Amino acid sequence: MALPPMTKHRGFPGRLPGTDYQFTIRRANPRGVTPLKARERHADRKPADRRADEAFMAALWEYFGDEPFERGNLDAGRLGWLFGREVVPAEEPFDPASYEALLRIDLARARASFPEVFDGEGSA
């Protein structure tokens, strides 16, 4: 079975430095693409989890800015913490189980959720 095509975002950080919080995957999943789905962020999440979310958003912003981007090798689990809020589909119809799916940062929501990432940036 041929693996689905997957863009590798060269230069994107693979993980949060000094942790096991993964930001990218190395290769396409031979069992199929893990669908993107929004994961609930509860107020009592660990500080390390919140730091990983913030670092991932900072990497997305630095790498892609306000342009639409292909899901590619970005980790579905990590994207799930932001998906449907700060990261939204950039195309209709949207296929959550495609490495080629286009996403974009919802700047207003991202700035509200992660003001530290956007300090010094203009308002949305």
DRENTORKOL-3810 file (N, C-alpha, C; in nm, 4 decimals):
REM DRENTORKOL-3810
@n.u->0.0842; n.v->-0.1181; n.w->0.0000; ca.u->0.0000; ca.v->0.0000; ca.w->0.0000; c.u->0.0887; c.v->0.1244; c.w->0.0000
@n.u->0.0615; n.v->0.2158; n.w->-0.0895; ca.u->0.1397; ca.v->0.3397; ca.w->-0.0978; c.u->0.1003; c.v->0.4344; c.w->0.0144
@n.u->0.2003; n.v->0.4957; n.w->0.0745; ca.u->0.1718; ca.v->0.5937; ca.w->0.1796; c.u->0.1211; c.v->0.7221; c.w->0.1159
@n.u->0.0282; n.v->0.7912; n.w->0.1838; ca.u->-0.0203; ca.v->0.9176; ca.w->0.1286; c.u->0.0918; c.v->1.0208; c.w->0.1252
@n.u->0.0873; n.v->1.1154; n.w->0.0284; ca.u->0.1916; ca.v->1.2183; ca.w->0.0229; c.u->0.1881; c.v->1.3064; c.w->0.1480
@n.u->0.3054; n.v->1.3467; n.w->0.1925; ca.u->0.3135; ca.v->1.4284; ca.w->0.3133; c.u->0.4265; c.v->1.5290; c.w->0.2972
@n.u->0.3927; n.v->1.6567; n.w->0.2982; ca.u->0.4926; ca.v->1.7628; ca.w->0.2950; c.u->0.5673; c.v->1.7646; c.w->0.4269
@n.u->0.6992; n.v->1.7709; n.w->0.4183; ca.u->0.7799; ca.v->1.7874; ca.w->0.5393; c.u->0.8186; c.v->1.9343; c.w->0.5485
@n.u->0.7808; n.v->1.9955; n.w->0.6582; ca.u->0.8100; ca.v->2.1370; ca.w->0.6799; c.u->0.9526; c.v->2.1487; c.w->0.7342
@n.u->1.0472; n.v->2.1565; n.w->0.6440; ca.u->1.1889; ca.v->2.1640; ca.w->0.6802; c.u->1.2149; c.v->2.2906; c.w->0.7631
@n.u->1.2876; n.v->2.2739; n.w->0.8705; ca.u->1.3202; ca.v->2.3868; ca.w->0.9557; c.u->1.2196; c.v->2.4101; c.w->1.0671
@n.u->1.1044; n.v->2.3434; n.w->1.0620; ca.u->1.0052; ca.v->2.3559; ca.w->1.1691; c.u->1.0559; c.v->2.2731; c.w->1.2868
@n.u->1.0471; n.v->2.3251; n.w->1.4100; ca.u->1.0984; ca.v->2.2480; ca.w->1.5244; c.u->1.0256; c.v->2.1146; c.w->1.5389
@n.u->1.0993; n.v->2.0084; n.w->1.5665; ca.u->1.0423; ca.v->1.8755; ca.w->1.5805; c.u->0.9723; c.v->1.8531; c.w->1.7125
@n.u->1.0129; n.v->1.9276; n.w->1.8137; ca.u->0.9538; ca.v->1.9117; ca.w->1.9468; c.u->0.9882; c.v->2.0334; c.w->2.0315
@n.u->0.9247; n.v->2.0436; n.w->2.1477; ca.u->0.9596; ca.v->2.1474; ca.w->2.2439; c.u->1.0943; c.v->2.1093; c.w->2.3037
@n.u->1.1952; n.v->2.1948; n.w->2.2918; ca.u->1.3293; ca.v->2.1595; ca.w->2.3411; c.u->1.3272; c.v->2.1129; c.w->2.4865
@n.u->1.3999; n.v->2.0056; n.w->2.5122; ca.u->1.4133; ca.v->1.9523; ca.w->2.6473; c.u->1.2947; c.v->1.8710; c.w->2.6951
@n.u->1.1999; n.v->1.8410; n.w->2.6065; ca.u->1.0802; ca.v->1.7655; ca.w->2.6453; c.u->1.0500; c.v->1.6589; c.w->2.5412
@n.u->0.9467; n.v->1.5817; n.w->2.5683; ca.u->0.8967; ca.v->1.4839; ca.w->2.4716; c.u->0.7716; c.v->1.5347; c.w->2.4016
@n.u->0.7419; n.v->1.6643; n.w->2.4107; ca.u->0.6254; ca.v->1.7209; ca.w->2.3419; c.u->0.6587; c.v->1.7342; c.w->2.1938
@n.u->0.6003; n.v->1.6465; n.w->2.1142; ca.u->0.6292; ca.v->1.6361; ca.w->1.9714; c.u->0.5500; c.v->1.7389; c.w->1.8912
@n.u->0.6161; n.v->1.8032; n.w->1.7927; ca.u->0.5515; ca.v->1.8994; ca.w->1.7038; c.u->0.5344; c.v->1.8442; c.w->1.5622
@n.u->0.6248; n.v->1.7553; n.w->1.5204; ca.u->0.6179; ca.v->1.6991; ca.w->1.3854; c.u->0.6321; c.v->1.5472; c.w->1.3923
@n.u->0.5949; n.v->1.4825; n.w->1.2808; ca.u->0.6151; ca.v->1.3389; ca.w->1.2685; c.u->0.7211; c.v->1.3150; c.w->1.1614
@n.u->0.7892; n.v->1.2037; n.w->1.1684; ca.u->0.8984; ca.v->1.1757; ca.w->1.0743; c.u->0.8499; c.v->1.1216; c.w->0.9416
@n.u->0.7430; n.v->1.0395; n.w->0.9457; ca.u->0.6967; ca.v->0.9765; ca.w->0.8219; c.u->0.5458; c.v->0.9587; c.w->0.8273
@n.u->0.4881; n.v->0.9401; n.w->0.7112; ca.u->0.3434; ca.v->0.9183; ca.w->0.7017; c.u->0.3065; c.v->0.7898; c.w->0.7760
@n.u->0.1902; n.v->0.7886; n.w->0.8351; ca.u->0.1411; ca.v->0.6736; ca.w->0.9089; c.u->0.0990; c.v->0.5653; c.w->0.8093
@n.u->0.1607; n.v->0.4471; n.w->0.8113; ca.u->0.1254; ca.v->0.3430; ca.w->0.7151; c.u->-0.0164; c.v->0.2884; c.w->0.7335
@n.u->-0.0777; n.v->0.3102; n.w->0.8498; ca.u->-0.2142; ca.v->0.2646; ca.w->0.8747; c.u->-0.3174; c.v->0.3676; c.w->0.8334
@n.u->-0.2730; n.v->0.4816; n.w->0.7854; ca.u->-0.3648; ca.v->0.5876; ca.w->0.7446; c.u->-0.3384; c.v->0.7159; c.w->0.8208
@n.u->-0.3896; n.v->0.8241; n.w->0.7665; ca.u->-0.3682; ca.v->0.9560; ca.w->0.8241; c.u->-0.4538; c.v->0.9723; c.w->0.9503
@n.u->-0.3928; n.v->1.0152; n.w->1.0595; ca.u->-0.4682; ca.v->1.0428; ca.w->1.1813; c.u->-0.5530; c.v->1.1673; c.w->1.1589
@n.u->-0.6850; n.v->1.1555; n.w->1.1707; ca.u->-0.7707; ca.v->1.2723; ca.w->1.1467; c.u->-0.7476; c.v->1.3820; c.w->1.2516
@n.u->-0.7557; n.v->1.5070; n.w->1.2074; ca.u->-0.7483; ca.v->1.6188; ca.w->1.3004; c.u->-0.8825; c.v->1.6307; c.w->1.3712
@n.u->-0.8772; n.v->1.6538; n.w->1.5017; ca.u->-0.9985; ca.v->1.6810; ca.w->1.5768; c.u->-0.9627; c.v->1.7705; c.w->1.6941
@n.u->-1.0544; n.v->1.8585; n.w->1.7272; ca.u->-1.0310; ca.v->1.9516; ca.w->1.8374; c.u->-1.0241; c.v->1.8741; c.w->1.9686
@n.u->-0.9247; n.v->1.9075; n.w->2.0494; ca.u->-0.9096; ca.v->1.8474; ca.w->2.1821; c.u->-0.9429; c.v->1.9532; c.w->2.2855
@n.u->-1.0179; n.v->1.9141; n.w->2.3847; ca.u->-1.0619; ca.v->2.0067; ca.w->2.4888; c.u->-0.9441; c.v->2.0481; c.w->2.5771
@n.u->-0.9246; n.v->2.1796; n.w->2.5933; ca.u->-0.8209; ca.v->2.2315; ca.w->2.6829; c.u->-0.8880; c.v->2.2746; c.w->2.8121
@n.u->-0.8657; n.v->2.1989; n.w->2.9164; ca.u->-0.9248; ca.v->2.2312; ca.w->3.0456; c.u->-0.8377; c.v->2.3314; c.w->3.1205
@n.u->-0.9000; n.v->2.4097; n.w->3.2068; ca.u->-0.8283; ca.v->2.5140; ca.w->3.2810; c.u->-0.7207; c.v->2.4562; c.w->3.3727
@n.u->-0.7350; n.v->2.3305; n.w->3.4133; ca.u->-0.6391; ca.v->2.2718; ca.w->3.5069; c.u->-0.5260; c.v->2.1959; c.w->3.4373
@n.u->-0.5031; n.v->2.2240; n.w->3.3073; ca.u->-0.3910; ca.v->2.1581; ca.w->3.2376; c.u->-0.2590; c.v->2.1945; c.w->3.3039
@n.u->-0.1641; n.v->2.1044; n.w->3.2947; ca.u->-0.0328; ca.v->2.1253; ca.w->3.3551; c.u->0.0376; c.v->2.2426; c.w->3.2878
@n.u->0.1187; n.v->2.3170; n.w->3.3635; ca.u->0.1952; ca.v->2.4281; ca.w->3.3044; c.u->0.2819; c.v->2.3837; c.w->3.1863
@n.u->0.3386; n.v->2.2635; n.w->3.1928; ca.u->0.4221; ca.v->2.2149; ca.w->3.0821; c.u->0.3380; c.v->2.1976; c.w->2.9547
@n.u->0.2141; n.v->2.1523; n.w->2.9690; ca.u->0.1255; ca.v->2.1377; ca.w->2.8535; c.u->0.0941; c.v->2.2740; c.w->2.7927
@n.u->0.0693; n.v->2.3715; n.w->2.8780; ca.u->0.0408; ca.v->2.5072; ca.w->2.8285; c.u->0.1632; c.v->2.5671; c.w->2.7595
@n.u->0.2832; n.v->2.5412; n.w->2.8128; ca.u->0.4066; ca.v->2.5883; ca.w->2.7477; c.u->0.4241; c.v->2.5245; c.w->2.6106
@n.u->0.3905; n.v->2.3961; n.w->2.5995; ca.u->0.4012; ca.v->2.3278; ca.w->2.4707; c.u->0.3033; c.v->2.3893; c.w->2.3698
@n.u->0.1820; n.v->2.4191; n.w->2.4127; ca.u->0.0845; ca.v->2.4845; ca.w->2.3240; c.u->0.1372; c.v->2.6196; c.w->2.2762
@n.u->0.1900; n.v->2.6971; n.w->2.3698; ca.u->0.2416; ca.v->2.8294; ca.w->2.3364; c.u->0.3613; c.v->2.8202; c.w->2.2413
@n.u->0.4523; n.v->2.7272; n.w->2.2681; ca.u->0.5699; ca.v->2.7116; ca.w->2.1815; c.u->0.5288; c.v->2.6642; c.w->2.0426
@n.u->0.4294; n.v->2.5764; n.w->2.0345; ca.u->0.3829; ca.v->2.5286; ca.w->1.9049; c.u->0.3180; c.v->2.6429; c.w->1.8275
@n.u->0.2365; n.v->2.7236; n.w->1.8944; ca.u->0.1751; ca.v->2.8390; ca.w->1.8274; c.u->0.2830; c.v->2.9357; c.w->1.7804
@n.u->0.3845; n.v->2.9596; n.w->1.8626; ca.u->0.4932; ca.v->3.0494; ca.w->1.8226; c.u->0.5647; c.v->2.9960; c.w->1.6992
@n.u->0.5868; n.v->2.8644; n.w->1.6940; ca.u->0.6527; ca.v->2.8047; ca.w->1.5779; c.u->0.5645; c.v->2.8166; c.w->1.4534
@n.u->0.4343; n.v->2.7925; n.w->1.4677; ca.u->0.3423; ca.v->2.8083; ca.w->1.3547; c.u->0.3454; c.v->2.9517; c.w->1.3030
@n.u->0.3405; n.v->3.0477; n.w->1.3932; ca.u->0.3384; ca.v->3.1887; ca.w->1.3551; c.u->0.4689; c.v->3.2286; c.w->1.2862
@n.u->0.5811; n.v->3.1849; n.w->1.3428; ca.u->0.7108; ca.v->3.2187; ca.w->1.2842; c.u->0.7284; c.v->3.1534; c.w->1.1467
@n.u->0.6849; n.v->3.0300; n.w->1.1330; ca.u->0.7073; ca.v->2.9541; ca.w->1.0099; c.u->0.6080; c.v->2.9915; c.w->0.8995
@n.u->0.4789; n.v->3.0107; n.w->0.9362; ca.u->0.3746; ca.v->3.0315; ca.w->0.8358; c.u->0.3138; c.v->3.1719; c.w->0.8358
@n.u->0.3214; n.v->3.2424; n.w->0.9482; ca.u->0.2581; ca.v->3.3741; ca.w->0.9560; c.u->0.1087; c.v->3.3635; c.w->0.9320
@n.u->0.0537; n.v->3.4603; n.w->0.8591; ca.u->-0.0912; ca.v->3.4599; ca.w->0.8375; c.u->-0.1314; c.v->3.3913; c.w->0.7067
@n.u->-0.0381; n.v->3.3187; n.w->0.6444; ca.u->-0.0662; ca.v->3.2474; ca.w->0.5193; c.u->-0.1232; c.v->3.1080; c.w->0.5474
@n.u->-0.2113; n.v->3.0592; n.w->0.4596; ca.u->-0.2573; ca.v->2.9206; ca.w->0.4731; c.u->-0.1386; c.v->2.8253; c.w->0.4605
@n.u->-0.1457; n.v->2.7120; n.w->0.5295; ca.u->-0.0375; ca.v->2.6149; ca.w->0.5251; c.u->-0.0926; c.v->2.4734; c.w->0.5184
@n.u->-0.0128; n.v->2.3860; n.w->0.4582; ca.u->-0.0498; ca.v->2.2457; ca.w->0.4465; c.u->-0.0185; c.v->2.1752; c.w->0.5782
@n.u->-0.1080; n.v->2.0871; n.w->0.6193; ca.u->-0.0869; ca.v->2.0105; ca.w->0.7421; c.u->0.0464; c.v->1.9367; c.w->0.7384
@n.u->0.0730; n.v->1.8655; n.w->0.6311; ca.u->0.2010; ca.v->1.7978; ca.w->0.6152; c.u->0.2392; c.v->1.7130; c.w->0.7335
@n.u->0.3632; n.v->1.7299; n.w->0.7807; ca.u->0.4143; ca.v->1.6462; ca.w->0.8887; c.u->0.3918; c.v->1.7046; c.w->1.0283
@n.u->0.3014; n.v->1.8010; n.w->1.0402; ca.u->0.2687; ca.v->1.8539; ca.w->1.1728; c.u->0.1906; c.v->1.7486; c.w->1.2502
@n.u->0.2237; n.v->1.7295; n.w->1.3761; ca.u->0.1655; ca.v->1.6252; ca.w->1.4588; c.u->0.0167; c.v->1.6493; c.w->1.4841
@n.u->-0.0663; n.v->1.5493; n.w->1.4536; ca.u->-0.2120; ca.v->1.5623; ca.w->1.4692; c.u->-0.2508; c.v->1.5861; c.w->1.6152
@n.u->-0.1845; n.v->1.5192; n.w->1.7069; ca.u->-0.2160; ca.v->1.5380; ca.w->1.8485; c.u->-0.1876; c.v->1.6797; c.w->1.8950
@n.u->-0.0724; n.v->1.7334; n.w->1.8557; ca.u->-0.0366; ca.v->1.8698; ca.w->1.8952; c.u->-0.1288; c.v->1.9707; c.w->1.8284
@n.u->-0.1591; n.v->1.9495; n.w->1.6990; ca.u->-0.2531; ca.v->2.0385; ca.w->1.6302; c.u->-0.3904; c.v->2.0348; c.w->1.6955
@n.u->-0.4285; n.v->1.9187; n.w->1.7467; ca.u->-0.5601; ca.v->1.9034; ca.w->1.8077; c.u->-0.5853; c.v->1.9969; c.w->1.9247
@n.u->-0.4787; n.v->2.0335; n.w->1.9965; ca.u->-0.4962; ca.v->2.1255; ca.w->2.1097; c.u->-0.5316; c.v->2.2667; c.w->2.0625
@n.u->-0.5025; n.v->2.2991; n.w->1.9359; ca.u->-0.5305; ca.v->2.4321; ca.w->1.8815; c.u->-0.6416; c.v->2.4298; c.w->1.7761
@n.u->-0.6675; n.v->2.3119; n.w->1.7190; ca.u->-0.7600; ca.v->2.2993; ca.w->1.6062; c.u->-0.9027; c.v->2.3392; c.w->1.6445
@n.u->-0.9653; n.v->2.4149; n.w->1.5565; ca.u->-1.1019; ca.v->2.4607; ca.w->1.5793; c.u->-1.1091; c.v->2.5893; c.w->1.6600
@n.u->-0.9951; n.v->2.6347; n.w->1.7075; ca.u->-0.9883; ca.v->2.7600; ca.w->1.7828; c.u->-0.8837; c.v->2.8493; c.w->1.7167
@n.u->-0.7565; n.v->2.8315; n.w->1.7548; ca.u->-0.6499; ca.v->2.9164; ca.w->1.7012; c.u->-0.6033; c.v->2.8716; c.w->1.5630
@n.u->-0.6235; n.v->2.7465; n.w->1.5295; ca.u->-0.5906; ca.v->2.6930; ca.w->1.3968; c.u->-0.7200; c.v->2.6384; c.w->1.3374
@n.u->-0.7538; n.v->2.6876; n.w->1.2190; ca.u->-0.8815; ca.v->2.6524; ca.w->1.1557; c.u->-0.8592; c.v->2.6078; c.w->1.0113
@n.u->-0.9574; n.v->2.5370; n.w->0.9540; ca.u->-0.9460; ca.v->2.5002; ca.w->0.8125; c.u->-0.9353; c.v->2.6247; c.w->0.7244
@n.u->-0.8562; n.v->2.6125; n.w->0.6185; ca.u->-0.8385; ca.v->2.7236; ca.w->0.5245; c.u->-0.8996; c.v->2.6891; c.w->0.3894
@n.u->-0.9820; n.v->2.5847; n.w->0.3861; ca.u->-1.0447; ca.v->2.5441; ca.w->0.2604; c.u->-1.1766; c.v->2.4741; c.w->0.2898
@n.u->-1.2632; n.v->2.4772; n.w->0.1921; ca.u->-1.3894; ca.v->2.4035; ca.w->0.1958; c.u->-1.4010; c.v->2.3269; c.w->0.0660
@n.u->-1.4334; n.v->2.2025; n.w->0.0677; ca.u->-1.4492; ca.v->2.1200; ca.w->0.1877; c.u->-1.3131; c.v->2.0912; c.w->0.2514
@n.u->-1.3170; n.v->2.0636; n.w->0.3792; ca.u->-1.1954; ca.v->2.0347; ca.w->0.4553; c.u->-1.1910; c.v->1.8864; c.w->0.4869
@n.u->-1.0792; n.v->1.8225; n.w->0.4597; ca.u->-1.0616; ca.v->1.6809; ca.w->0.4904; c.u->-0.9684; c.v->1.6685; c.w->0.6108
@n.u->-1.0213; n.v->1.6369; n.w->0.7299; ca.u->-0.9373; ca.v->1.6279; ca.w->0.8492; c.u->-0.8401; c.v->1.5097; c.w->0.8461
@n.u->-0.8565; n.v->1.4188; n.w->0.7499; ca.u->-0.7700; ca.v->1.3014; ca.w->0.7399; c.u->-0.6797; c.v->1.3088; c.w->0.6170
@n.u->-0.6331; n.v->1.4291; n.w->0.5850; ca.u->-0.5437; ca.v->1.4474; ca.w->0.4709; c.u->-0.4201; c.v->1.5248; c.w->0.5133
@n.u->-0.3040; n.v->1.4738; n.w->0.4737; ca.u->-0.1805; ca.v->1.5478; ca.w->0.4981; c.u->-0.1756; c.v->1.6749; c.w->0.4128
@n.u->-0.2562; n.v->1.6794; n.w->0.3068; ca.u->-0.2569; ca.v->1.7946; ca.w->0.2170; c.u->-0.3601; c.v->1.9006; c.w->0.2569
@n.u->-0.4345; n.v->1.8774; n.w->0.3633; ca.u->-0.5359; ca.v->1.9729; ca.w->0.4093; c.u->-0.4713; c.v->2.1073; c.w->0.4405
@n.u->-0.5405; n.v->2.2147; n.w->0.4018; ca.u->-0.4904; ca.v->2.3495; ca.w->0.4279; c.u->-0.5499; c.v->2.4047; c.w->0.5561
@n.u->-0.4627; n.v->2.4634; n.w->0.6364; ca.u->-0.4998; ca.v->2.5245; ca.w->0.7637; c.u->-0.4529; c.v->2.6692; c.w->0.7639
@n.u->-0.5018; n.v->2.7453; n.w->0.8609; ca.u->-0.4527; ca.v->2.8812; ca.w->0.8806; c.u->-0.4690; c.v->2.9169; c.w->1.0276
@n.u->-0.3939; n.v->3.0154; n.w->1.0695; ca.u->-0.4054; ca.v->3.0661; ca.w->1.2066; c.u->-0.5181; c.v->3.1690; c.w->1.2098
@n.u->-0.6112; n.v->3.1529; n.w->1.3038; ca.u->-0.7136; ca.v->3.2538; ca.w->1.3295; c.u->-0.6468; c.v->3.3560; c.w->1.4220
@n.u->-0.5992; n.v->3.4657; n.w->1.3621; ca.u->-0.5158; ca.v->3.5605; ca.w->1.4372; c.u->-0.5852; c.v->3.6201; c.w->1.5587
@n.u->-0.7117; n.v->3.6532; n.w->1.5470; ca.u->-0.7819; ca.v->3.7132; ca.w->1.6608; c.u->-0.7848; c.v->3.6161; c.w->1.7788
@n.u->-0.8195; n.v->3.4923; n.w->1.7527; ca.u->-0.8259; ca.v->3.3932; ca.w->1.8612; c.u->-0.6869; c.v->3.3578; c.w->1.9123
@n.u->-0.5894; n.v->3.3480; n.w->1.8216; ca.u->-0.4529; ca.v->3.3146; ca.w->1.8631; c.u->-0.3950; c.v->3.4251; c.w->1.9512
@n.u->-0.4175; n.v->3.5498; n.w->1.9135; ca.u->-0.3680; ca.v->3.6620; ca.w->1.9958; c.u->-0.4337; c.v->3.6632; c.w->2.1328
@n.u->-0.5623; n.v->3.6309; n.w->2.1377; ca.u->-0.6328; ca.v->3.6275; ca.w->2.2660; c.u->-0.5825; c.v->3.5133; c.w->2.3544
@n.u->-0.5547; n.v->3.3989; n.w->2.2946; ca.u->-0.5117; ca.v->3.2814; ca.w->2.3712; c.u->-0.3638; c.v->3.2834; c.w->2.4075
@n.u->-0.2824; n.v->3.3397; n.w->2.3181; ca.u->-0.1365; ca.v->3.3383; ca.w->2.3359; c.u->-0.0790; c.v->3.4781; c.w->2.3156
@n.u->-0.1155; n.v->3.5743; n.w->2.4000; ca.u->-0.0688; ca.v->3.7123; ca.w->2.3790; c.u->0.0833; c.v->3.7244; c.w->2.3807
@n.u->0.1527; n.v->3.6364; n.w->2.4545; ca.u->0.2988; ca.v->3.6425; ca.w->2.4632; c.u->0.3646; c.v->3.6169; c.w->2.3270
@n.u->0.3000; n.v->3.5343; n.w->2.2456; ca.u->0.3535; ca.v->3.5004; ca.w->2.1137; c.u->0.3466; c.v->3.6225; c.w->2.0210
@n.u->0.2433; n.v->3.7028; n.w->2.0391; ca.u->0.2177; ca.v->3.8124; ca.w->1.9460; c.u->0.2517; c.v->3.9497; c.w->2.0023
@n.u->0.3215; n.v->3.9555; n.w->2.1169; ca.u->0.3632; ca.v->4.0854; ca.w->2.1723; c.u->0.4398; c.v->4.1628; c.w->2.0672
@n.u->0.4069; n.v->4.2877; n.w->2.0527; ca.u->0.4750; ca.v->4.3725; ca.w->1.9549; c.u->0.4147; c.v->4.3648; c.w->1.8166
@n.u->0.3186; n.v->4.2744; n.w->1.7962; ca.u->0.2523; ca.v->4.2631; ca.w->1.6655; c.u->0.1348; c.v->4.3599; c.w->1.6634
@n.u->0.0942; n.v->4.4016; n.w->1.5463; ca.u->-0.0235; ca.v->4.4872; ca.w->1.5327; c.u->-0.1484; c.v->4.4115; c.w->1.5685
@n.u->-0.2574; n.v->4.4813; n.w->1.5911; ca.u->-0.3833; ca.v->4.4161; ca.w->1.6285; c.u->-0.4470; c.v->4.3549; c.w->1.5042
@n.u->-0.5301; n.v->4.2542; n.w->1.5291; ca.u->-0.5955; ca.v->4.1808; ca.w->1.4188; c.u->-0.7018; c.v->4.2633; c.w->1.3525
END
